[in-house]
């Protein structure tokens, strides 16, 4: 049965969260130190959610099965927390020993762009939603409008007795987990050059590691950087665009490398056995390929970095000289799989281009590339080499007419996640079936910290339904079921030991599907777009499902000219975390 909940004013929701759901008997849990041992064994601890994807391998899988296919239809809301913002809420809540930490951001708009003033981090009692502490970081008034409306922060990292997060003015901040007090606040780079942080950091062996956002749109060099968790001292920085004397610099003509883009803006994964971090990298800058002729390493690639030193161990470039903003930042999943009777230590990545790539994670060698969308016209991938064969007629010329390119730049799969369930052997890909009209400007001049893409675009539907969740069998290298949605799926997803997949929609629905068949078993209307992460955890032996929601400012702007998606303009963008469980 579908339950509908009309969205209420934010002030009332805050009141509900703080007063109505106050605990009456049990006190808030105490913080448990998050050690490297706990992070390495996170797959065995279903009660907590200690990293952005719960485990280093990036699966977003939980073994919890109290909520399962037989009873998920009985889920009811337990509490709701409103963070007080109305912007793009892309964060994933995290839980440690019954304490939830979540993020929020106020948002500017084109009418009053100075309304974005702060980022916020909250600690909540994960059983009741009661606020334990709040931290606010004031953002500078001269933050560019583009950074204000681009993706909000995706979350935090836990290490020992601290919480870490990155900011839109390119800083890394460490907080005391018990109180929210600032321990240190370090500048990563100059936000006036277009740098900002949207990813959640990852904690590995006493290091806090993150990639930077902004270079792909504003023309700077992308990088991944590690910091000492205790002091904030920089330990290493690896640029995703090589400078002079570094391997790959010759793939950038002249000094184009200086503004080459290739941001690492999405969360990576980690293989402790190889001690390797895996990241997808973004599009080169500017978007106009003729202005940077060459392969443009290491943009649009999967890269493997030594976690101790940051040294590049291997790379696989998915698309040389890319020109559509179909970047390849999506998380590479660490999965052991079997193909043709052979066991492979793999990384599996589904990206914006519309293919699922499987690589050998020990050396980066290509294993397979399998198409997962119908609407794809930029070319194809050679099944033997994994190299693209591009239809040059689908690359606009500078100052020329617009060209229809499929998929659109939101991507065949966007900025959510693609979970993997070891019980089914399936990877679940929120996919999009739509296209865009893309053209390039007649001229382009670089200005530090300003938009430097040279592109004009808008999206359009190719059918009545644009979003589709597809289940991909990683061993059989084939798709086994699909579930359709009217509008694009710019969303996160979650899979569990209860044979379930949870995901959200732009219309505001939270949906539960049978992980083996794709049958829809439950939905709940939150009344605000589901743009953030979905997680599950347990407190006192009871399993909960949490959903971060509220805002698709950027993607809704992309949708604006498509009549079949016009109803999204009527959906409220309120910032909430909603938590569900079975009835008591």
N, C-alpha and C positions, 0 to 999 in steps of 0.2 A: 504494500500500500504506500502511495506517495504522500508524504507529509509536507505541507507548505508553511513556511514561517515568514511572515512579512517583516522586512528589515525595519527596525525601530531607530529613533534618533540616537546618535552616538552617546550623548550625555546619559540617556536612560540606560544604554547598554553598559556603560562604565559603572553606573549605580548598581545594576543587576550583578555585575561581576564582583564588585567590591562588597556589596551588602547582602544581597539575597543568598549568595552562595558562600557566605562566611562559614568556616568550619565550626561545628558545635561541640566536637568531642576530641578529635585527633589533632595534635599540633602539626605544623609543617615539618617535613623530613629534614634531616641534617645533610649538608653537603658531604659527599664521599669523594675522597681524593681521586682524581682521574689520572692514573699512572699509565705508562707505556704498556704494562702487562694487561691492564683492563682494556685498552684500545686494541691490542692484538687479539684479545679473546672476546671482543664485543659480540661476535656471532653467537656466543653461548649465553649471553645475558639479554634475554628478551624483555626484561623489565625496564631497561634504560635505552636511550637513543643518544649515543655519545659523540657521534660525528655527523656531518651533514647528511651522509647517505647511510648512517647507522654503523656501517663497517667500512674498513679501508678499501674493500674490493668494489665499492660503488653500487652494490646490488639494490639497495632500498628494499631489502627483504627482512621480515621478522618471523621467527619461528612460532610466535604466539598463535594459538589456535582455539582459545576460548570462544572467540567470535569466529564463526565458520559458515559454510554454505547452508547449514541446516537452521541457523538461528539469526543470521545477519539481518533478516527482514524485521527483526524485533528491535533493532538499534533505536535509541532515543537520545536526544541531547541531554547532557549532564551539566555543562556550564558553558558560558560564553564570556570571552574577554575582549573588550574594545581598547585598542591602543591609542585611539584619539587622532589617527591620521586618516587621510582620504586619498593617498597616492597609490602608486604601484607597490603592493605588498608582495614581495617575492620570497620572503624568508621562510625557512624551515625551522619550526620549534625544535629544541633539543631537551632531553630529559636525563637527569642524573639523580638516582635514588629518590624519586618522588618530587624533584624540583625541576620545573620547566623554565627554560630561558628562551625568550622570543624577541624579535626585533620589529621596529616600526619606523616609518619615516613620514614626515609631513610633506605635502606635495605642492609645488607651485603650479600655475596654469598660465595660459597665454593672456588671460585678462589681468591677472595679478601675479606675475612670476616671482615676486619677492616673498610670497607666503610660505615658501619652504624655509624653515628656520632651524630645524633640529632633527637629529636621529635619536632614536630611543631604544634602550635595551631594558627588558622587564624580566624579573624572576617571579615565578608564580608557583603556588602550591599546585602540583599536577593533579591532585585529587579533587580540588575545589575551585581552582582559578583565583584564589586569593592572592593579591599582590604582596610579595615579600620585600621587594625593593625596585626602584626605578632609577635608571641613569639616562641623562640627556647630554647630547653633544651638539652645541650650537654650530651651525654651518655659516660660512662667510657670506656676506650679502652680495659679493660680486661673483658668486658661483654662476656659471653659465646656464642659460635656460635649457640647453640640451641635456646637461648633466642632471638638472632638476627633474626633467620628465623621463629620462632614461631609467632603466631598471633599478628598483630599490634594492637595498642590501639583502643578501640571501641567508644571512645567519651568522653564527658565532662558532668558535672552537673552544673546547675545554682542555685544560692542562693543569694538573695538580689542583690547587685551590683558586684557580683564576679562570676568567672568561675573556676571550679575545674577539675583537671585531674590527673590520675596516670601514672607512668612512667615505662619503662622497667628496670630501676635500683631501683625499689621498693620505690618510693617516691610519696607523694601526694603534689600537688602544687596548690596554690590559686592565681588567677590573678585578677587584676582590669578589670571589664568588659568594661570599657570605653577606656582603653589604652593598655591592655595586660601586664602591669607592674606586677612583682611578689609581692604579699603581704606576703606570707610565703611559705616555702619549707621544708617539714618534711619527715624524713626517716620513712618508715613503718616498714621495716625489712632489713636484710642484703642481698643484691642482690647476694653476693658471696656464699650464701647458696642455691641459685637457685630460690629465690623469684623474682617475677616481677608482674606488673599489666597489664592486658589486658582489663578488664571490664571498662565500664563507671560507675562512682560513681552515687549514688542516694542521693538526698537531702531530709531529713525528719525532720521537727521540729528543725531546727537549727543544725542538724547533717549531716555530709557527710559520707556516708556509702559505703564500698566496700569490695569485697572479693579478695583473693590473688590467683595468678597463679604460676605454677611451681612445687608444691609438687608432683603431680602425675607422673612427669617424672624424677625429680631430688632428690626425697626423703627428704621431710621435712613435717611439719604439716600444713594442710590447716587451714584457719581461715576467719572469717568475722569481720570487725573492724569499729567502729564509731569514728569520730573525731569532735571536736568543729569547726563549720564553721567559727567562728570569729578568733580563735587563732591557730587552728591546733592541739590542745591538744587531746590526746587519751582519749576517754570516756569509751569505753569497747572493749574487744576483746573476741570472742567466737571461740574456736578451734573446727574444724570439726572432729578431732581425739581426743578422751578424754584421759587425762593424769591420773596418779595414783590417786585413791580416787574419780574419777568422774564416773558417770554411763556410762557403756559401755566399760570402759578400759579393762575389763576382756575378751572382744572379740578380743583382740590383745595379742598373746603369747609373754612372756618375755618383751623385750624392743622394739618390732617392732613398737609400737605406735609412737616412736620418729621420724620415717621416713615414717609414714603411708600414706602420700598423702592426698587424699580427698579435692583437691582444690575447691574453690568456684570461678570459673573464669568467669562465665556468669552472665549477669544482672538478678537480681531478680525482685520481685513485692512486693506490699505493700497494705494491707487492713486497711484503717484508722479506720473502725468500730471495728476491733479486735486489732488494733495497732500491727499487726504482719507483719514481713518481711518474704517472702518465697524465698528460694534459693534451687536450685538443686546442689548436690555435685558430685565431680568427682571420678575417679577410685582410688583404693588403690595402694600403692607402696610397693615393686616392683610389676610388673605385674604378677609374678609367684605366684599363690595362695598357693602352698605348703610352701613357705617361711613365711607365715603369716596366718597359719591355724586358722579359726574362722570366725565369721560374719563380723568383721572389721567395726564396727560402727564408724562414721556415713557416711562412704563412700557410694557412689551410692544410695543416699537417697534424699528425699524432706524434708527440715527442716523448721520449723517455729520459728522465733526468736522475742522476745519482742523488739520493736524498741527503747524503753527507756533504757533498761538494757542489751540487748543482750542475756537474758536468753532463753535457749531452751525450748519452750512450748510443742512441739510435733515433732515427726519425723515418716517417713514411709520409710523403707529401701526397695528399689526396687530389688536390687541384692546383697545378702551377698557374701563375698569372691569372688568378680568378678575378672575375669582373662583375659579379651580381650580388655581392654581400651574402652569398650562400656559404657562410663560414663553417668551420668544422670544430667548434668549441665543445661539442657535446661530450659527456664523460665517457672515457674508455673503461668498460667493465672488465675486471680481472676474472676470467672464467676458464677453467680446465674443461676441454671438450673433446669429443671423438669425431673424427671425420674419416670415412673409408677405413675404419678399423684402427686408425692411428690416433694416439693420445696427443693432444696439443695443449701446451700452456699458452692460452690465448688472451688477447684483449679484443673486445668486441665493441664497435662504435657504430651507432646509427646517427647520421648527421643530416644537415639541411639539404644536401645535394640529392637525397632520396635513395641512398644505398646503405646497407649494413655491411661494414667492413670487418673482417676477421684477420688479425695479424698474430704472428708468433711474438709473444711479449718478451722473450729472451733476446731477440735480435731484430725485431721489426719487419721480418719477412712477410710478404703478402700471402694470405691463405685463400680468401674469397671475398667477393663483393656481390651482394644480392639486392636487387631493386625492391623497394617497399612502397612506392606510390605509383599510381596510374598516370597522373599528369606530370610528365617529365619530358622536356623537349630540348634541354641544353646540349644533349649528346648522349653518350653511354660510357660505361666502364669496360675496358678490355678484361674478360674473365680470366685470362692467363696471367696478366701482369698487374692488374689493378689500376692501370693508368687510364686517365680519361681520354675519350675521343670526342672533341668538342665540335659542335656545329657552329662555325664562325658566324653564320647568319643570325644567331641568337645572342651575339655580343654587339651591343649598340656601338655606333661610331660617334666620335666627339662632335657634338653639334648636329647630329643626324636625327632621323625620326625615331620615335620610341618603338621598341620591339616587345612582342609578347614572349615572356620567359616563364617557364614552369619548372619547379614550383616558384612561388613568390618568395620575397626575401625574408619573411617570417620563417620560411623553411619548410621542407617536407616533414621535419620535426623541429621543434622550437627550443625554448630555453627552460623547459621543465626537466624531467629526467625519464629514463627508460629502464625500469626495474627488471631484475632477473630473479626467477623463482627456481631454486635447485630441485624442488620437488616435482615440478612439471618439466623442467628443462627449457622453459620459455622465457624469452625477453619480451617485454610489453612496450610497444612503441606508439606513443601518442603522435599521430601523423595528420598531415593536412593535404587536401586535394584542391588546390587552387593555383592561380597564376598571377602575374603582374605585368603591367606595362612599364618598361624601363627605358630611360634615355639619359644621355650625358650632356652636360653643359657645353657651350661653345668655347669657353675659356675658364681657367681656374687658377687662382692665385692663393698661395699658402699664407695664412695669418696665424700666428701662434695661438693655440687654444681655441680657435674657431672651427666651425664645421668645415671639413675639407674632403667632401666625398665627390662632388661634381655630378651627382646623380639626381634624377627625378623619377618617382615611381608611384604607383597605386595598385591595389590588389583587386581582383575580381573572382567571383565563384565560377566553377565549371559545372556545377550541378546543384541540386537542392540541399545536399549535405556535404559539408566541407571537412569535418573532423572525423577521424577514424582511429580507433585503437586496434592495432594489429599484434597478434601473438606470434612470435618468431621462435621456432624450434632451433636452438643454436647447434645441436648435434646433427639433425637432419638437414639443416640449411634450407628450411622452407617455412611458409606461413600456414598456420593451422586454423585460425579463426579471426574474425574482425567484428567490431562494434562501432556503429556510426552515430555521429552527432551533427546537428544542423550547422553549427558554426565551428570554426577552427579550434583545435585542441592545443591551446598555448598553456600547458598545464603540467603539473607534477603527477606522479602516480606512485602507488604503494602496493606491494604484494606480500602475502602472509602465509604462514603454515596452515592456516584455516582454508587453504585453496581459494583465496580471494584476491581480487585486484580492486583497489579503490582509486578513483580519479575524480577530478573536478572539471567543470565546464565554464565557458564564458557567460552562460546564462545564469550561473549561480548554483548549479546542482552539484551535490556530492553523490557519487554513484558507486555501488559495489557490484562487481561482476564475478561470476564463477571463473576461476583462473584456468580451468581446464577446457571450458566450452565457450566462454564469452557471454553466457546467459546473464541478463541483468536481474539482480536479486533484490535490490533496494536503492532508493534515492531519497534525498532530502534537499529542499530548496532553501538555501541560505539567503537568497535575495541579493547577493553581491558576487562578482566574478571570483572564481576559485583560481587564484593566480600564484599562491604560495604552496609550500610543501605539505604533504600528508604523512603522518607518522602514526605508529602505535606503540604503546608501552603498557606497563601494569603497575599498580600500586595496591598493596595489601591483597594480592592475588586476583585483582579485578583488572581486566583488559580494557583499555581505552583507545579510541581513534581520534586524533587531533588533526584539524584542517586549518591552515592559515589562508585567509581570503581577503579580498578587497582591492579592486583596482586593476584595470588593464588599460591604463591611459595610453600607453604607446601603441599597443596592438589595436585598441579600438579606433585610434586615429587612422591606422592602416585600413581598417574595415569601412571607414566612413562613407565611401562612395559606392559601396556594394549594397543595392536595395535588399537583397536577401538576408543581410546581416544587420539591417537598420534597427531592429528591436534591441540590439545591445546598447544603443544610445540611451535607452530608458532604464538601464540597470544601475542601481546606486553603487558607489565605489567605497563603501565604508570598510574600515580596517578592523577585522575581527579574527580571533582564534576560537573555533568552535570545537567542543569535545563531546564525543558520543560514547555510549557504552550500552550493554544490555540492561534491562530493568533490574532493579535490586530485588 
